[in-house]
Amino acid sequence: MKGKLTTASGAPLDGDQNSITASGYALLQDVHLTEKLSHFNRERIPERVVHAKGTGAHGYFEVTNDLSKYTRAAFLSEVGKKTDIFVRFSIVNTERGGPDADRDPRGFSVKFYTEEGNYDIVANNTPVFFIRDAIKFPDFIHSQKRNPKSNLHDYDMYWDFLSLTPESIHQVTILFTDRGTPKNYRHMDGFGTNTFMWYNEKNEYVWIKYTFKSDQGNETLTADEATVLKGKESDHATIDLFKAIDEGNYPTWTVYVQIMTPEQAEDYQFDPFDATKVWYHEDFPLIPLGKIVLNRNPENYFDEVEQSAFAPSNMVPGIGASPDPLLQARMFAYTDTQRYRLGPNFQQLPINSPKGLNVYQRDALMSLGIVGSEPNYYPNSVPDSPAPDPSYAPPAPRINDEAKRHQKPVEDIDFVQPRALYNRVLSDEDKDHLIANIAGHLGGAREDLQYRQTALFYKVDEDYGTRVAESLALDVNKVIELAMASDEERKKITMKM
């Protein structure tokens, strides 16, 4: 950007370092002064409630394996086809100025600029989540944020909610291993977490899950290494990604899918639409789909990263939703928060704008004039005006159910996968780190909460619970008693402690 400095209306400026004054009094006629200050007062948009701190980069996705028999999505139609993408990496609960090395899940969101519209995969670096019903999400986040009275992070709030939400135990176990502190964004895997539908031209459909495997390797930090990084360089992951791309060391990920037929879903050993569980690879192996390459840094962080807006509801023909209750609510919540944060026309911003936009939405804040001057209603009599095409309708799975608040109680199956993680996946060193990380954090909470949460660890595995209890100097017999109790009984007992 070169040439004369101007006002926002384009008028050349005679100066920028001195206000127009008379005997020291600033004059209202200095429109540059008032414009500069008033714009400055409005520079900050609302911070994301979650995933506030992040970074991003441009790149492309290339199909490496033909799976077009499962989906009519045009951008997946043939091997070698490339689609422009933008990826935003983030950290969930950490505020914008916080350290990249916090123990927290990481976001891994991908926007595909396809010829049939934008497609977003709003993923995390863990394959499961804390809850399976989004009605719990505001409470979960409130418990992880600052105390409304002290404005401090609160161990009691943190563990109170988790200990009363036993389905969180799988994600909690993952979070307190070293996977809770990734080395950086380049050395981090991603997971779609939710289940999605793929359907083909015949409207035959399957259920799928996404996995992004870092070609740089999945590497993590120990708690001690993370603590050192927090004091040394709080933006270490942001710096690492920007520097790598700037130097031409482009990071890549291999994209895989797991595929489950509707018949398999009906007979599977647990609810395949439960976001607190993974599909076993031996039942549904990872099938290669393509490659993500990030090769261009943003030119302006605010325009391209801070204003980027992702939503699981951004789908294209060939891809649809599943009866995953967490996904169903996310499809509303993400677009709703973007309208609050960026305004009703956030899709018109260049970073969010699809390649083709034909809507009858008009006006409102920040309309950029890209929707044209044709009628803002449908049907209309204008020749060749945008019209819906019934051929794009996705399959309609049959539903036979009552519309009510279905309770999904915590069952033994909720402890099977974290048990397998503890016994079959984690090494002895991993377990040592897990126990130390939990004890270091849970140790800051009240004793009753320590007992209640440790009982859940014991329900996962006796060794797991016993080691946490011993690290916290808890009575193991009391922990066992609580582990044997029902959820309601456990709550009542610990509230009397």
N, C-alpha and C positions, 0 to 999 in steps of 0.2 A: 504494500500500500504506500504510494508515493504521492507527492503533490502538496497543495495547500491544505492547511488544517482548516476545517470548517465546523460550523454548528451542525446539529442533527438535521436541520432543514437544508443543509448544503451551502450556506452562505460562508464565504471566506472570512477568517478571523484575523484581526490585527494584532492580537496578543493573547497569551494564555497564562502568564505568570503574575499579572497584576490586575486586581479588580478596578472597575471604574469608581473613583471616589471623588469627594469634594470635602476638603478639610477633614479627611479621615472617615467621613460618612460614606458607606457604600450606597450606590444609587440603584434603584430598582430597574433602571433602564439597561443595566448590564445583563442582558438576556443570557449571555454565555455563562456568567456566574450562577444565575438561578437555575439554568438548564443543567449545568455540571453538577451542582449540589443536589438537585431534585432527582436526577438519574442515579447518583451515588446512593441516595437514601433508599432506592428501590432495587439495588443490584442483587440482593439475595432473594432467591425464591425459597419456598418452604423446603427444609431438609427432608429427605426420605425418612419416614418413621423407622424403617429398617433398611439395611444395605446403604446407609448414608455415605459411607466412605468407599470409594472405588476408583478404578481406572479402566481404560479401555483402549481398543485398537481396531483398525480396519483389516480386512483380509478377504479370503475367499474359501469357499467349501467346494471340494471336487469329489464327484462320485467315483468310487473305485470298485464297486460291486453292484451288479444289476439286480435290484430287488423290486423292479417295476411290476412284477406280477402281483405284488401285495398292495401297491399304492399307485393311484393315478396322478400323484403330485408331479407336476411338470419338471421341477428342478431335480427330481430323482429319476428321470426317465431313461438316462443312458450313462454308461461308463464314460468318464472324461468330461462330463458336463460340469461347468464351474458357475458358482453363484456368489455374488458379492455378499459379504457379511460384515457386521459390526459386533464385537464381543465386549461386554462389560464384566469385569471381575470386581468383587466387592466383599466386604466383611459385614456380617449381619447386624450385630448389636452395637458395635463400636461407632462412636460419633465421628463426624468428618475429620476432626483434628486428632483422633486417637491413633494408636500404633497399629501397624500392619501385622504385628506378631501376637496380637491378643488371641487367647483361646476362644474360638468362636467358629461357627460354620462360615463357609465362603460361598458367595454367589458366583455363578458361571452362566451368564445369560448371552444367548446368541440370537441375533436378528438376521434372517435371510431375506435379501431383497430379490424375491423371485418374480418371474414374469406374470404370476397370478396373484400378486399381493405379498405383503410381508408375513413371514412366518417366524414366530418367536419360540425358542425353547428356553424357559426360565428355570435353570438348573442350579444345583448346589454341588459342593465337593464331597457330599456324603450321599449314599444311596437311599437312605431312609430319613424320616423326619420325626419330630417329637410327638406330634399329635396326628390323628387321622380324621378329625372333624374340625373344619375351619371355624366353627363357632367358639372354639377354645383359643383361637389365635390371639385376639386382643389381650386376653388374660395372660397367656404365655409371655407375650412380649412385655406387658406391663411388669411381670415378675422379674424379667431380666434387665429391665431399665433401672433408672435411678429412683430411690425412695421419694415419694411425693412430699414428705416432710423435711428430710435432711438433704435431699438432692444428692445423695451418695449411693454408690452401688451397694446393694444389701444382700448378704449371704442368706439371711433368713427368708427374704422374699424369693430368692432364686430357688432354694431347695424346698421351700414350703410347697410351691406349685408343682415342682417335679415329683416330690414324694407323694403327692396326692393325684398324680397322673401317671400310673404305672406303665402305661403303654409307651412312655418316653424312654424306658430303660435301654432299649437298643441304641437309640441315638446318643443317649447320655454316655454309654460305654464307649462308643466310637469317639465322641467329642473329647473324652478325657484320656484317650490314648494320644500318642504324638500326632495322629492325624488331625487333632484339633488345632494344631499349629503348623500348617504347611510351610515349607521352606520359602516359597514364593508362589506367584501365580503361574509361572511357566512350568514348574515342577508339581503340578496339581491336577488330579483327575476331576472329571465332572460327571454328574448323574442327573438324568431327567426327573428322578424320584417318582413322579406321578406316572400312571398308566395312560396311554393314548390309543386311539383307534387309527389304523391304516385301512383304507378301502380302495378297491380297484374299479375299473370301468364297468365291471359287472355288479358292482355294489357288494361284492364279497369282502368281508372284513376280518381283521385279526386285531389282537391287542398287542401293544409293543411298549418296551422301555428303552431309553437311550443311555449309553455310556460313552464318555469321552476319555480316552486313555492318553496321557501325556507321553509324547515320543521322547521327551527329555528325561522321563522317569518320574515316578511319584515319590517325592522326597519330603521329609518333615523335619521339624525342629524339636529338640528336647525342651523341657520346661526351662532349664537353665539357659540354653541357647536363646530361647525366645525372650527371656528376661534381659539378657545382655543386649539383644538387638533393640528392644524397646528404649533402652537408655542411650544406645549408640546412634541409631538411625530409625526413627519411627515410621518413615515412609519407604522402608527397604524394598518391599515387594513392588511398589509403584515405580521406584527408581529402576529396579531390575528389569521390569518389562519394557519400560521406555528405552532404556539404554540398549538392551538386546536388539530391539527392532531398529533403533537408530543406527546401530553398527552393522545391520544386515544379517544378524543372527536370528532369523525368523523362527519363532516357536511354532510347533505343529502338534496336532492331536489326531489320533485315529478314532473315528466315530463308529460305534457298534450299536446294533439293536438286538434285543431279545424278542422273539415272536411267540405268541400264545394264541391258539385257536379258541373260538367261543366255546367249543365242546370241552377243551382242556380247562378253561376257566371255570366251568360249571363243576368239574370234578376235582379241582386242585385241593391240596391238603389244607390250605388256608385261603382267606379272601385275597385274591390277586390284586384287588383295587385298594388295599390297605397300605397307606404310605409309610407305615412303620415297619414294613417287611420288604425283603428282597425276594426276587425269583431266583431259585437255586440254579446255578450255571449248569449243573449236571442234567437238570430237567429242560432248561431253556438256554442253550449255549449262546455266547456272544457271536453275532454274525457281523463281519465287517461291512460297513456301508460307504464310508468316505473319509476324507481328510480335511481338517481345518488348518489353514495357514494364516498367520497374522503377519502382515508385511508393511503396515503403514501406521504411524502414530497420528493422533489427531492434530490438526492445525490449531484448534482452539478448544481447550478443555471444557469450558462452560457450554459452548454450542454443541459439542459432539458427545461429551461424556455426561455432564451434569443434566443436560436436557434430553438425553436418550431415554426412551420410555419403552419398556418391555411388558408384555402381557401374554399369559398362556392362551387367552382367547384369540390372539392373532394367529389364525390357522389358514391354510390354503386347501383347495379341493384335493382330496386324497388323504387328508388328515383330519381327524375329529376327536371329540372328547370321549371319555369313558365314564362309567358310574363310580369314579373315585370321588368321594364327597369332598375331599380336600381340594381337588382340582376344580370341581364344580363351583365352589365358592371363590377360588382364586381367579376364575375367569371373569367374575364381576369385580373383585376387589382391586385388581391391578389397574384396570382401565379407569376405575373410579378415582383412585389415588392420583393418577396422572392428570386427570381433569382438574383435580384440586390443586395439584402442584404446578402444573404448566399451563392450565387453561383448557377450554373445550376444544380448541383447534390444535392440540399438541401433535396430531398426526400430520399437520402441514409443515411442521418444522423440518428442515432438510434432513436431519439425522433420522427422523421417524417417517418421512414421507415415502410411500410405496411408489413403484414405477408407474402404476396406473391408478388414478383416484377418480372415481365417478360416484359422487354422492349427492343427495339432495339436502345435505346440511349446509346452512348458510349463516353468515353473520357471526356474532359473539366476539369475545376478546381475541385479538391476534389473528384474525382471518387474513391470510396472506394472498388471497386472490387467485389461488390455483384451482378453485373448484368451478370457475367459469361464471357466465352470466345467464345461463339458461334457467328455466323455471326451477323453483325450490320445492316442487311437489310432484307426486306421482300417484295415479297416471296423469299424463299430459298429452297434448296433440302435436308436440314438436317431433318432426321426423327423426328417426334414429336416436332418440334420446335414450339414456341409460335405462335398462329394464332388467328385471331378474330373469334368470335362466334356470328352469326347474331341473335341467340335466345335471346341475351341480349339487343337488340334494344328497347328503350323505345317507348311508343306511340307517334304518330306524329299528334298533333292537326292541323286541317286545318287552313290555314291563307288566308284571302281575304282582302288585304290591299295594299295601295300604299307605296312604299319605299321612304320616304321623312322625313324631320324634322317636325314631328307632334307637333304643339304647343298645350299645355294643359293649358289654361288660368285658373287663380284663380277664383273660383266660390263660390257662397253662401255655397255649400256643404262643402267647406274647413273650414268653421267656425262652422259647426254644432257640430262636436265632441269636440273641445275645449270648446264650450258653454255648452255642457252636462257635461264635466269634471268640469267646474267652478260651475255650478248650482246644479248638482246632486251628485257629488263625493266628492268635497272638503268641509270640515267642516268650520265653521266660523273661527276657529283658523288657519286652513290651508290657508284660504284666506288672513288672516292678515299677515301670513308669506310670502305668495306669493307676495303681494303688497310691503311689506317691502324689500324683496329680489330684486325685479325688480327695485324699486326706488333707492336702494343702488348701483346698477350696472348701470342702464340706466342713473342715475343722473350724471355719469362721462362723458357722451357723449354730443356732441353739442346740442343746443336747437332745431335746425331743425330736428335732428334725433330723439330727444325725442318726438316731435310732430308726426312725421311720424309713429314711432313705437306705440305710445299710441293710435293713430287712429285705428291701427289693433286690439289692445286690446278692444277698444270701439266696433268695428265690431263684436267681439266675444260676448260681453255683455256690456250693458250700465254701469252697476255698476262696472264692471271690469275696463273699460276704464276711468270712472270718478274718481275712487279711485286712479289709477295710476297718472292721471293728477293732482289731488289735492296734492298728495304726492310730485310731482315735481314742484308744483306751476305753472302749465300751465293753459292757458285759455281754459276752458272746451268747450266753444262755438267754438273756433278754432279747437279743437280736433274733435268735432261733424262734422264740415264742411269738414275736411279731411276724416273722416270716410265715409261720403256720396259720396266722389269723387271717380272716377275710379283710378285704380292703376297708370296709366300714368299721370293723372291730379294731383294726390297726390304727385307724384315725382316732377313734375314741380313746384307746389306751394311751397313745402318745400325747393327746391333748390334756391328759391328766397328769403327765409326768412333770 
